[in-house]
Amino acid sequence: MRKYRLSEEQRAFSYQEDGTKKNVLLRQIIAISDFNDVIAGTAGGWIDRETVLAQEGNCWIYDQNAIAFGGTVISGNTRITGTSVLWGGGLRNG
């Protein structure tokens, strides 16, 4: 069962890696079903691809100012609740 979709809106994010400026395009997550304490239609954070946030479990990026990209995986019951930047292949499994 899918719990979210990616919005059509894109947001560019610039960051530095090893002294080199890089850019990534992000799309906002939108809940398409009710789960845990998230209601269908709720907008969440921003990700670069669907592999970042698992469709299974209760994981969610609550803060609309939070972004995750670059191989980060958020799964299980992980809850990202504050403004944050997650990148570089980290695994968050709560």
C-alpha positions as CSV (number, residue, x, y, z in Angstrom):
1,M,0.0,0.0,0.0
2,R,1.3,3.4,-0.9
3,K,1.1,6.1,1.7
4,Y,2.4,9.1,-0.1
5,R,3.1,10.6,-3.5
6,L,5.5,13.3,-4.7
7,S,4.2,16.7,-5.6
8,E,4.6,18.2,-9.0
9,E,6.3,21.2,-7.5
10,Q,10.1,21.1,-7.5
11,R,12.5,22.9,-5.1
12,A,16.2,23.3,-5.9
13,F,18.7,22.9,-3.0
14,S,22.4,23.8,-3.2
15,Y,25.0,22.3,-1.0
16,Q,28.8,21.8,-0.9
17,E,30.5,18.4,-1.0
18,D,34.3,18.1,-0.8
19,G,34.5,21.8,-1.7
20,T,32.3,21.5,-4.8
21,K,29.0,23.2,-5.1
22,K,26.2,20.8,-6.0
23,N,22.5,21.1,-6.7
24,V,19.6,18.7,-6.2
25,L,15.9,18.9,-7.2
26,L,13.5,18.0,-4.5
27,R,9.8,17.3,-4.5
28,Q,7.4,17.5,-1.5
29,I,5.8,14.4,0.0
30,I,2.0,14.4,0.2
31,A,0.1,11.7,2.2
32,I,-2.4,9.8,0.1
33,S,-3.8,7.6,2.9
34,D,-4.2,7.9,6.7
35,F,-1.6,6.2,8.8
36,N,-0.3,6.7,12.4
37,D,-1.0,10.4,13.1
38,V,-0.8,11.5,9.4
39,I,-4.0,12.3,7.6
40,A,-4.4,11.9,3.8
41,G,-3.6,15.2,2.1
42,T,-1.0,16.3,4.6
43,A,2.2,17.8,3.1
44,G,5.5,16.8,4.6
45,G,9.2,17.4,3.9
46,W,11.1,17.3,0.6
47,I,13.0,14.3,-1.0
48,D,14.8,13.8,-4.2
49,R,13.4,10.3,-5.0
50,E,10.9,7.8,-3.6
51,T,13.6,5.5,-2.3
52,V,14.4,8.0,0.4
53,L,11.2,7.5,2.4
54,A,9.7,4.0,2.7
55,Q,6.1,3.4,1.7
56,E,5.9,0.8,4.5
57,G,5.8,1.5,8.2
58,N,4.9,4.7,10.0
59,C,8.0,6.8,9.0
60,W,7.3,10.3,7.9
61,I,9.0,13.7,7.5
62,Y,6.7,16.0,9.4
63,D,8.5,19.4,9.0
64,Q,7.9,21.1,5.6
65,N,11.4,22.6,6.0
66,A,13.1,19.2,6.3
67,I,14.9,17.7,3.3
68,A,16.4,14.3,2.6
69,F,18.4,13.2,-0.4
70,G,21.6,11.6,-1.7
71,G,21.0,8.0,-0.7
72,T,19.4,8.6,2.7
73,V,16.9,6.0,3.7
74,I,14.1,6.7,6.2
75,S,12.1,3.6,7.2
76,G,10.4,1.8,10.0
77,N,8.8,4.2,12.6
78,T,11.3,7.0,12.1
79,R,9.8,10.5,12.6
80,I,11.7,13.5,11.3
81,T,10.0,16.4,13.2
82,G,12.3,19.4,12.9
83,T,14.0,21.4,10.3
84,S,16.8,19.3,9.0
85,V,19.0,18.3,6.1
86,L,19.6,14.5,5.8
87,W,22.0,13.4,3.0
88,G,25.0,11.3,2.3
89,G,23.6,7.8,2.5
90,G,22.5,7.7,6.1
91,L,20.0,5.2,7.3
92,R,17.3,6.2,9.7
93,N,15.2,3.3,11.0
94,G,13.2,4.1,14.1
